[in-house]
Amino acid sequence: MTALLVEAVWLNDIALCSLDELAEFSGLSQDELADLMAIGAIEPDRSAAPTRVFPAQTIVLARTARRLRDDFELDIHGVAMALNLLEKIHALETRLAALDAKLPHLP
């Protein structure tokens, strides 16, 4: 019998991660992350100005960026555009669900 070792990261609104951790957990290089920061697709936590730390939720965004890069062979600008479009789609879906919840539904 073989044992399966799984590493889990608990993501919450309080936790922060360093650039090294973000690179490790996302699969992107630090240079790619720096490019995404320069474009504005990924932003560090502003409360920790002297050091570059990120909200733990940024790991999800960075992993999505890596999958987009790998699956669609996008350059960093294409990844940033795709992330922006995905964010807009998510916001529209959330708004649509909120509006739908306000409508009366017939049985």
C-alpha positions, 0 to 999 in steps of 0.5 A: 500500500502506498501513502499519499502525501498532500499539502494543503494551504488554508486561504483566508482574508487575513493570511499573507504570503511572500513572493517566494511562496506565491511562486512556489504554490502557483508554479509561476516564476518570480519574473512572471509574477513581477511582470503580472504585478507591473501590468496590474494583474496581481497586486501586493498587499498595500498595508505591508509597503516595504515588503512584497506580500500578497493576500493568500487569495492571490495564490488562486489567481496566480494558479489560474494565470499559470493554467491559462499560460500553459493551456493556451500558450499565452504570453504574460500580456495575454494572461493578464487580459484573460484574468481581467476578462475572467474577473469581469465574467465573475462579477457579472455572474454574481450580479446576475445571481443577485438580480435573479434572487430578487425576482419572483419565481413561479412554481 
